[in-house]
Amino acid sequence: MVRPEIQAEVDRVIAGFRQECQQVLEETARLQSSLPEPPEGWREYFTRRIYTALLKYKEDVEAVVGAHLAGEEKA
């Protein structure tokens, strides 16, 4: 079972990543019309930006997993 405080942290991380993904996707039309296509192509460019956004949450995810495991050891 996931403790409520851990679930709240999971929800926070997911919400932050969701917001970053939406921001990148909302920029597609504007950037495609104002910039030359990157050498790797638009699909790879925007995919890489979303992967990079996900990496921002790596430490948060590690902390959530650590806190969850620590809580299970106490139970």
N, C-alpha and C positions, 0 to 999 in steps of 0.2 A: 504494500500500500504506500502511496506517495503522500507524504505529510503536506498539509495545506500551504505552509511557507515555501516548500519546495515547488509545489504546483504554481504558486504565485510567481516564483522566479522563472520557471519554464514559460509561463504565459508572457512575462515581460520580455524574455529573449525572443520568443516567437513574434511578438508584436513589433519589436524593434526591427527584426529581420524582414518581416512583411512590409513594413513601412519603407525600408531601404529598397526592396525589390520594386515596389510600386513607384518609387521616385525614379529609379533607373528606367523603368518601362515608360513612364510618362515623359521622359526626356527624349525618347527615340525619335519622334517626328521632328522635334525642334533641332536636334543634333544632325539628323540625316539631311535636313534642308539647309543647314548653315555650315556644315563641315564637309571636307572631302572624305570619301569612304576610306577607312583605315586599311592598311595593307592586308590585315587578316580578315577583313569583311565585317559588316555590321553585326551579323549574328554572333561571331566570336567575340567582338568588342563588348557587346552588351552582356553576353554570358560571362565573360571575364570580370566585368564590373560587378555582377551579382555574386559571383564566387568570392571576389575580394570583400564585398560587404559581409558575406557569411563569415569570413575569417576574423572580422572584427569581434565576433561573438565567441570565438574559440575559448578564451579565458573564462567567459561567463558560463559556457557550457561545462567546462572542466570543473568550475566551482560548484555548479548545480549537482553534477554527478558525485563529486567528492562529499558534498553535504548529505546527499541522499544515502550514499554508502555508509557514511559515519552514523547516520540515524538508524540504518538497518542493523549495524553492529551493536548498537545500544539496546535494540529491541529483543 
